[in-house]
């Protein structure tokens, strides 16, 4: 993956901005390209005020940028875009960022009766775990997107040390 495709969002300001599930939903939706507040409102079924508020938080943190504008029926529509295809973030204080992301994912997975969720605990050496992590990451990032007319799918991949607590 090209380093320009990855945005480093590991600071405290990023963690605060990413501590709400709606902001993760907005980032996922913007992964498809530029969108206006109205478009995001219609796609996510959230009211305009909430979308505008959460976008403002993401813009202030640098996680979303104002893109091009377009004149429509005498008004101007502002488009918003992500700074990169991949946004790298950490759990943040009390893991609020991770919990917000997982809350959003849990709702999406629970809403799809055909979703595959396979959770296994394996005994691996550190080199095996590193190799598995690298393989899965490469597999997911090597997939070429289908056309805009095809169904969107979410893919969640994680390799973590089971039973570790802080």
Residue pairs with C-beta under 8 A, 6 or more apart in sequence:
1 86
1 141
4 84
5 84
5 85
5 86
6 84
6 85
6 86
6 87
6 88
7 63
7 82
7 83
7 84
7 86
7 87
7 88
8 88
9 18
9 61
9 62
9 63
9 87
9 88
9 89
10 88
10 89
10 90
12 92
12 93
13 61
13 62
14 61
14 62
14 63
14 89
14 92
14 97
15 89
15 90
15 91
15 92
15 93
15 96
15 97
16 61
16 92
17 23
17 57
17 58
17 60
17 61
17 63
18 24
18 61
18 63
18 89
18 92
18 97
18 100
18 101
19 92
19 96
19 97
19 100
20 54
20 57
20 100
21 100
21 101
21 103
21 104
21 107
22 44
22 46
22 50
22 54
23 54
23 57
23 58
23 63
23 100
24 100
24 101
24 104
25 44
25 46
25 104
26 40
26 44
26 51
26 54
26 55
26 58
26 64
27 58
27 63
27 64
27 82
27 87
28 104
28 154
29 35
29 40
29 43
29 44
30 40
30 64
30 80
30 81
30 82
31 82
31 85
32 148
32 152
33 81
34 67
34 68
34 79
34 80
34 81
35 43
35 79
35 80
36 77
36 78
36 79
36 80
37 48
37 51
37 52
37 55
37 78
37 80
38 48
38 77
40 46
40 51
40 55
40 80
41 47
41 48
41 51
44 51
55 64
55 80
58 64
59 65
59 66
59 80
62 83
63 82
63 83
63 87
64 80
64 81
64 82
64 83
65 80
65 81
65 82
65 83
66 78
66 79
66 80
66 81
67 78
67 79
67 80
67 81
68 79
69 76
69 77
69 78
69 79
70 76
70 77
70 79
71 77
86 141
89 97
90 97
91 97
91 98
92 98
105 154
105 156
108 154
109 115
109 117
109 154
109 156
121 162
124 132
129 159
129 161
132 159
133 159
136 157
136 159
137 157
140 155
140 157
143 155
